[in-house]
Amino acid sequence: MRILTFAVPALLLLTVAGCAATTGGDRYAGELQILTEQCSARGGILAPTGQLSGRPQNDNVCKITGGASRLTSGG
């Protein structure tokens, strides 16, 4: 009986802690927003790679859509 006296509150505490809101927010969305802004600053657009790793750095690639080229006009 004494075990139940301690086990029930401990179980209740673990259950409530598991349902508590996280303080970190949506980390994936935040990292994705930063990647999008960095890619846009480079003149590109963020495009999915088809992977679903849970890390936006691996799941997306910055496609440069225009801008300077390394090739010269020959002039």
Summary of the structure (lengths in Angstrom):
residues: 75
radius of gyration: 24.2
end to end distance: 92.2
largest distance: 92.2
contacts: 127
relative contact order: 0.12
helix: 49%
strand: 13%
